Every structure is written in structure tokens, then in C-alpha cells.
Amino acid sequence: MDDRYAAVPRARTHFLPPVLRAPLEGRTWREFGWILLSLPLSVLLFALAVSLTAASAGLLVTFLGVPLLAVSFAVLRGFGAVERVRARALLGVDVAAPGPVRVRRSGAAGWIGGVVKSGASWRHLLYAVLHFPWAVFGFCLAVPLWTTGWALLLYPLWQSVFPVYAGVDGLQLYGDGTHEFSLDSPFEVAVTSLVGLLLTLATPWVVRALTGVDRLMVAGLLGPSRLASRVVELESDRGAVVDTAAADLRRIERDLHDGAQARLVALAMDLGLAKEKLSEDPHAAARMVDEAHGEVKVALRELRDLARGIHPAVLTDRGLDAALSAVASRCAVPVTLDVDLDRRPAAAIEGIAYFTVSELLRNVSRHARATRASVDVWRSQDRLMLQVTDDGRGGADQAAGSGLAGLAERLGAVDGVLAVDSPEGGPTTVTAELPWRG
């Protein structure tokens, strides 16, 4: 059996539509468990937040107010860690912990100042205050709907308890001592069970809507701020840029050392031998000079190709259309090029776009076994879009650690995106998105 197909997980087949599956799915019961646990935990968290914060505010006139406020924030951050674990287990949302408290000076005073000034501490306090009324609302809505729905759905199974233990024929809807109405006939029992079925089928979607708000609260208030997340992302992008630049420098050094530099060294030795033979054997010297002339041409061609791979002159002078036309003409398969740009983007973005298309067409030439390819370049609002398509064998995988992964890192360093669609058997479509920054 082919390993490629054995490694692909099969999609799970469901015979019931989502509406009928929802009451029995594990997701529904986990989300309902979140709502059940939220009420007691939110009551405790709200009580601690309000009492500690109020006491801290009352003691601000003394030296105890600020330390007590810092302690209350530390307690709330501990509860926030519990909520993140609970959200990961029950809601399936993985929220990163906020950054550590930045202490500018050592000692207790530095820690107190760092905790009080931390934006994450105040967001934890806001979560404790806002989540309490929402947890009460969710509990009071979801629990009655869920229990009533199942109770009515299963009414035919437990309807017999009324005449045995309550002295009535069925579930009583009305009674004033003179008149009463109970659900006891087969038709009424069937209608009751049908109403319970409708409630049971609808309640999971109500639960999902309620827990959707909880997901937003946990992610927005208990995780790192957008600014902190952006700083981490930029630090990662900076590292990727540094690594990419270092890799490019190593590649250029290797190409120079193994290519043009080796030819120039050999050329210098040949010219030295020709100089020695010039007086003794002019014909041999002329032959060696002619061979050296050919080596010079090869070395110049290699240097030209190396410069073209870094940043070709045609890209600087005439833009992407002309530069990519030259790249397409050197591809091993026929390439259709369509560049639709009203003006040029920033030089750095233009260079990355050129490098991206060059690498993708090189992959087409080497690995795709394609018969034709196409390159489309256009602008979409403030984004530069690149798309390279071929009719090759497919199977390209960005996650496999290939050159596509390095290309995605290079694009990600400037807030770009690389998307690969390459099923087995082809065709392959690689779409790159770059900021315009004109």
C-alpha cells in the first residue's frame, strides 16, 4: 500500500445532520459544563474582586491600599490562569498567558508597582466584574432549557410516576381545586415529547451562542493584549529577517567561492602559464589565452546570474513586468505572464515579489514535471497579489520543511502570506500576498 495514502487521515462521515447530532455531541456537553461551572466560579471571583478592590480603594489614604491592590491583582491573575485552563479543556480555545509583570527595580516596591501598572491586571479585574452577570444570565437561560427539553422529550418514560406517587394522571398544567388539566392522553404525551425534542435540538445552539461570548471574554481579557501580541510577532519577524539575510549572505558567498571565484583563480593561473610560454611557444600561449578568454566569459555569465538572483538591474529600471518576463523566459516550461499593476510598489516589496516568483518558477522547473505554468500579478486594495499555477504532479507541502516553508517565513517577515493548494496529481496553485507599501 502506498505510504502517501496511508498517512492521510480519512474524513469522518456523519449520517445525521448537525441539528440532530448536536444534543449528543461531546462539544455540546463540554460547553454546557462550562456554563454550569461558570456560575459558582464567577460568584467567587466577583466577590473577591469587589471586596479586595473596595478595601484597597478605602485604604489608599494609608500605606496599605496600594500593596493590598497589588495582592488582589495577583489573586485575580491566578484565577485568570484557572479560567484559561478551563477554557482550553471545555471550550477548545487556547489562550496564551499574558506577559510577566515587568519589574523596573528589585524588591517588594518594584513588584507592587509592576503589578499595579500592568494592563493585564486591570483586564483581569474587568473580566471578574463583567463575567459575573453574563454567567448568571447564561446559567439561568441554558440550564432550564436543557433540563426542560430532556424532561419533556423523555416524558413517555416517566409519565407513569404521576398516578403512582402523585395521585394524578399526568403532568398537571392547570388546577384550581375545581378544574384541572393534565397531560395524560396518548396525543398529549406525544405532543409533549415533540415539544421536548424541539427544545433539545435548539438548546445546543443557544449554548454555543452563549459560550461564544465567553470565548471572546477569555481571549480578549485574560490573554496578552493586541499590542503585546504584535510586539512578539514583530520580534519573531525580525528574527526571520535576520536569519534570511544571513542565509542569503551564505548562499552568495558559496556561489562566489564555488563559481566565479574558482574560475577567476584558474584564469589567473592559466594567464601566468601563458605569460611564461609567450617567448618559448607563442602558439601554445595564444591557445591558452583563447581558453582564458572563454573562462572570462563563463565567469562573467555566472556573476551576471548571481547579480540577477539578488536584485537584477532590469527590476530597478523597468519594474516587475520586465523582470518577471526575463524569469519566465528562462523557465524550463512555457510560462504565461500577466502583470496588471497601475504603478510600482515599494522597492523592498518589489524585490521580495521578484524573488518569490523566481523561486516558485524554479520549483516548477525542477520538481513539478509540468508542461505549462502561469504567473499572475495584480493589486488588491493595499495588497500585492502573486499567483503561480502549474499543471504538474502536485503534492507540494508547505509544512514539510521544504523551500516553500522558507519562502513563507520570508513573506511573513513583511506581513505577507503564502497559501499552497497542491493536491496529489495536481494542479498546483501557490498564492502569495504582500503589503503594497507604495
N, C-alpha and C positions, 0 to 999 in steps of 0.2 A: 504493500500500500504506500502511496506517495506521502512523504512526511509533510509536504506543504499543506495537503488537505487534512491530514490527521491533526495538525496544530491549530486549525481554525475551529473555534467553538461554534457549535450549532445554535441557531436562534431558537429560543424556547417557544413552542407552539401552544397557544391557548385556544381551547374550544369554546369558551364562554366570552361574551363581550365584556369590556371593562366595567360596565354598570352592574352586571351580575357577579363579577369577581370581587368587586371592591369590599363588600362586607366580610369576606373570608380571607382577604389578603393580610399578610403579616404587616405590611406598611400601615394599614388602617388601624390595627390593634396597637402597634407601637405609637402611632400618633395619638390614639385615644389614651394610652398610658401616659404620654406626656401631659395631656390635659388633666388627667387625674392627679398626677404628682405636682402639677404647677400650682394648684390652689394652696396646699399646706406650705410648700416651699416659698411661694410668693408672699404669703401671710407672714411667715417668719422673717423673710428678707425685708419686707416693707416695715415691719415693726422695728427691726434692728436699725434700718437706715434712718427712719424718722426719729426714733428715740436717741440714737447716738448723735445724729446731726443736730437735733434740737438741743441736746445737752451741750454739745460743742459750741453752738451759737450762744447759748446762755452763759457759757464760761469764757467767752472771748475777752471779757474785761479782766480776766485773770490770766496767769501764765499757763493754766491747764487747758484752755479752749483749743488752741492750735494742736498740741500733742494729741488730745482726745479726738480731734477731727482726723488727724493722720491715722490713728488707730482704727477709727471707724472706716476709713477708706481702705485700709489693709484688710479688714474683715470683709468688706464688700468685694474686694478683688478676689479673696478666697472663695466666696460664694460664686463669683463670676467663673472661676475655674471649674467649679462643680456644674454650673449651667452649661458650659461648653462641652464637658464630658457627656452630660445628659443629652444635649442636642446631637452630639455625634452618634450616640447609641440609639436614640429614639427617632430623631428627625432626619438622620443621614446627612447632616450638614457639618462640615469640618471647618471650624473657625479657629484661626491661629490666635495664640495668646498675644495680648498687646506687648509692646516692648517693655523691657525692665525699667524700673524707676531710675532716672538719671540723678545721681547724687553728685553735686558740684564740690562738696567738701566732706571730709570724713567726720564721723561722729553722729550722735543722735540728731543734732540740729540739722545736719545736712540731709539725713534720711527723711526727717519730718518735712523739710522744705521741698524735697523732691516729690514726695507722695502728694502733698497738697497742691503743688503746681502741675502735676501730671494731668493731662486731659483725659487719660484713660480712667483715672479715679473718679472724675466727675461724670463720665459716661456710665460708669458702674452705678453711681448714685441715681442717675436718671433712669437707668434700667429698673432699679429696685422700686422706684416710685411709679413708673408707667406700667410695669408688668403686672402689678397687683390688681388694678381694676380690669385689665384685659383677661387675666387668669380667672377672675371671678365671673366675668361675662362668658368666657369660653366654657367654664365648668357648668354654669347654670344653663347653657344652651345645649351643649353636646351630651351631657350625662342624661338629662331627661329624654332627649330624642333617641339616644341609643338604647336605653333601658326600655322605654315605652315601645319602640319599634320591635325589639326582640320579644317583649312580653306579648304584644298583640299578634305577632307572627306565629308564636308557639301557643296561642290561646286554645286551639283544639286539644292540645296535650294536657293542659292543666285546668280546663273548664270544669272538670268533674269535682274539683275540690270545693266548689261553692255549695252544692246541695249536701255534701257530706259534712263540711265543717262550719259553713256559714248559714245554713238553713235557707238559702235562696237558690234559684235555678241557674243563675249565671252572674256575670259581671254586671252590677247594677249601675245604670247611667242616671236614673232619676228615681226618687222616692220621697214622699211627704207624709207617710203614715196611712194614706188612703189609696193613692195610686203609686205605682212603681213600674219601671221599665228596665228589664234585664236582657242581656244578650244571651239567649238560650236556644233559639231555634237554629236548625242547620244553616239556613240562609244567613242569619245574623252572625253566626260563628264564622262562616266563610267570608263575609264582608269584613268582619273584624280582622281576620287573618290577612286579608288583602290589604287593608289599611296598614297593618304592621309591616307587610312586605314593602310597601311603598316607602314607609319611614325608614326601614332598614336599608333600602337601596339608596336613599337620598342622604342619610346621615354621614356616610364616609366622605362625601364631597363637602359637606358642611365642616367636618373635622379637618379636611385638607385646607380649606379656606382659612380656618382659624389658626392652624399651625403654620400656614404660610406667613401670617403676620408675625408669629413667634420667630420664625427663621430670620425675618428681616430685623427684628429687635436684637436677636442674639448676634447676628453678623454685624449690624451697624453700631451697637453699643458696647458689646463685650469683646470685640476684636480690635485689631490695630486700626488707627484712623486711616483715611484715604491718603493723607499726606505722608504718614509713616510707611504705608504700603508702597507709595510712589517712590519714596527715598530708597527703600530696599530694592525696588525694581530698577531704579537708575544705577544703584551700586552694582547690581548684577550685570546690567548692560555695559557699565564701564569696564567691568572685568572681562566681559566678552569682547569688547572693542580692543582692549589691551592684548588679550590672547590672540585675536585675529590679526592685529598688526604684527605681533611677534611671529606668528606663523607665516605671514606674508614675507617678512624680512628673511626668515629662514629659507623659504622657497626661493626668493630672489638670489640669496647667497648661494644656495645649492645649484640653481640653474646657471649662475655665472661661473661657479667653480667647475662644474662638470661639463659645461658647454663652451661658451665663448672664451673663458679664461684658459681652458686646456688647449683650445685651438690656437690662441694667441701665443702661448708658450711654445707649442710645436712650431708655429710660424717663425718665432724668433730663432729657434734652433736651426730650422731649415735655411733661413736667411744667413745665419752665421756660417753654415757649411757652404752655402753658395758663394759667400764672400771669399772663403779660403780657396775655393776651386776656380775663382774667376780668372786668375792668372795661369793656372795649370791646365784647366779643361773648360774653356768658355762655353762649349756646347752643353756640358753637364750642368754648369752653373745656370745657364739660361733655362734649362729644363726645370731645375729646382726653383728658380724664381717664378716660372709659369705655374708650377704646382702651388707655390706660396700665394700667388695671386688668387688661385681658386679657393684656397683656405681662407683668405681675407674675405672673399665674397660670402662664403658659408658663415663665417663668424659675424659679419655684418647682418646677414639674414637672421641669425639666432638672436643677436642683440635687438633687432627690429621687432621680432616676435615677442621677446621678453618685455620690451617697452610697450608693445601693443597690449599685452596682458595686464600691465599695471594701469596705464591710462593712455590710450592712443591719442595721437595728435588730431586725428580726424574727429574724435569725440569733442575735443576742446574747440576745434574750429567750426565744425558743421553740425554737431549735436547727435542725438541718439539715432535718428533716422539713417544718416550716412554711416555711422559707426556700426550699427547693427546690420546694415546691408553688407558691410565687409565681413562681419562674423558669419552671416548666413551663407555668403558665397564660399566660405571655407569649410562648411559643414559637409559631412560625408553623404548626406541625403538631401534631396531638393527641399528647400525651405521657402514657404510663403510668408512674406513680411508685410505687416500692416501697422504703421505708426500714425496715430491720429492725435497730434499734440498741437495746440494753437501757439504755445510758447514753451520755452525750456524751463525745467525745474532747477533747483539749486545744484551747483556743480557737484557737491558731495553725493546727493541723491542720484544724479545722473551717472556718476561713476559706479555707484552700487548697482543701479539698474543694468548698466552695461556688463558688469561682472556677473550678475545673476543670469542674464540671458546667455552669456558666453559659457558659463558652467553648465547650464541646462542643455544647451546645444552640444556641448562636448559629451555629456552623458548620453544624449541621443546617438551621437556618432559611435560611441564605444560600446554601449551596453543594450540599447533598446532593440536592435535588429529591426529598425523601422525602414519603411520605403519612402516616407514623406513626413514633413513636420511643418508646423506653422507657428508664427510668433505674432502676437497682437499686443500693442502698447496703446493705452489711452488714459485719459484723465477723467476721474470721477470725483467731482467736487474738489476737496483738498487732498486727494489721494492719487498717486501714480500707480496704475494697474498694469501688470505684465502677465501674459499667459502664453505658455509654451505647450503645444499639443503634438503628439506623435502617434502613429498607428503601430507601434512596436508591440513587444510581448507583454508589457506591463509588469506588475509585481514590484514596483518601486515602493519602498517603505521608508518614510522619514524617521521612524522610531528605531530603525535597525542600526543606527550609528554610522550611516554612510555619509557621502558628501552632501546629501540633502540636509542632514542634521547640522552640519557646519554652516551651510547656506542659510538655514533658518536662524541660527544664532547670529549670523552677520546681519540679517534683516531685523531681528529682534532688537539689536543694539541701537537701531534708529526708529524704534516703534513700528517696525514693519511686520508683516505676517506672510508665512508661506503655507499654502494648502496644496496637498498632493492627493489626486484622485487617480489611482492606478490599479485597477482590478487585474487579476490574472488573465492573461490573454489580450490585455489592452482594451481600448487605447489609454494612453497616459495623458493627463492634463495637470500641469503644475501652474498654480496661480500665485503670484507674488503681489503684495500690496505694500506700497511705500508712502510715507508722507510727502506731500508736494514740496513745501518749503521753497517756493519760488523767490 
